């Protein structure tokens, strides 16, 4: 079915994205405390999730992080469209 193919392509894309951010973080900043802070004084959420994965890898798998990241995005979009 077309949906399964699309889902597989999305999963590959997101895994490559996470791997790239993980590699960039490890190569540029050896410690969690020194990781780059984006404009506005905040780190990207994926870096926080990767930090949690370092501390508890058995709980924070890449798949778990993708689900959490999707939920964060969905809630943010919902808030932007329908602020309370």
C-alpha positions in Angstrom: 0.0 0.0 0.0 1.2 3.5 -0.7 1.0 4.5 2.9 3.5 1.8 4.0 6.0 3.0 1.4 5.6 6.6 2.5 6.0 5.6 6.2 9.2 3.7 5.4 10.6 6.6 3.5 9.7 9.0 6.3 11.4 6.7 8.9 14.6 6.5 6.8 14.6 10.3 6.4 14.1 10.9 10.1 16.7 8.3 11.2 19.2 9.9 8.9 18.3 13.3 10.4 18.8 12.1 14.0 22.1 10.3 13.0 23.3 13.6 11.5 22.5 15.6 14.5 24.0 13.0 16.8 27.2 13.0 14.8 27.4 16.8 14.7 26.9 17.0 18.4 29.6 14.4 19.2 32.1 16.0 16.8 31.5 19.6 17.8 30.9 19.3 21.5 32.3 16.4 23.6 30.2 17.1 26.7 26.5 17.5 27.0 26.9 20.7 28.9 28.9 22.3 26.0 26.4 21.6 23.2 25.5 24.5 20.9 22.6 26.7 22.0 20.5 28.1 19.2 19.5 31.7 18.8 17.2 32.7 21.6 19.1 30.7 24.2 17.5 27.3 23.6 18.7 24.1 22.2 16.8 22.1 19.6 14.5 19.5 21.2 16.2 16.7 19.4 19.4 17.5 21.3 17.6 17.2 24.6 16.2 13.9 23.5 19.6 12.7 22.5 20.9 13.7 25.9 18.2 11.6 27.6 19.1 8.7 25.3 22.8 8.9 26.4 21.7 8.6 30.1 19.1 5.9 29.5 19.6 4.2 26.2 17.5 1.2 27.0 14.4 3.5 27.5 15.1 6.2 24.9 15.5 4.4 21.7 15.6 6.2 18.3 12.0 5.0 17.7 10.8 6.4 21.0 12.5 9.7 20.2 10.8 9.9 16.8 7.4 9.3 18.4 8.1 12.0 21.1 9.4 14.4 18.4 6.2 13.9 16.4 4.0 14.5 19.4 5.9 17.7 20.2 5.5 18.9 16.7 1.8 18.0 16.6 1.1 19.8 19.9 3.0 22.9 18.7 1.1 23.1 15.5 -2.2 22.6 17.3 -1.3 25.4 19.7 -0.3 27.7 16.8 -3.5 27.1 15.0 -5.8 27.3 18.0 -4.2 29.2 20.8 -6.1 29.2 24.1 
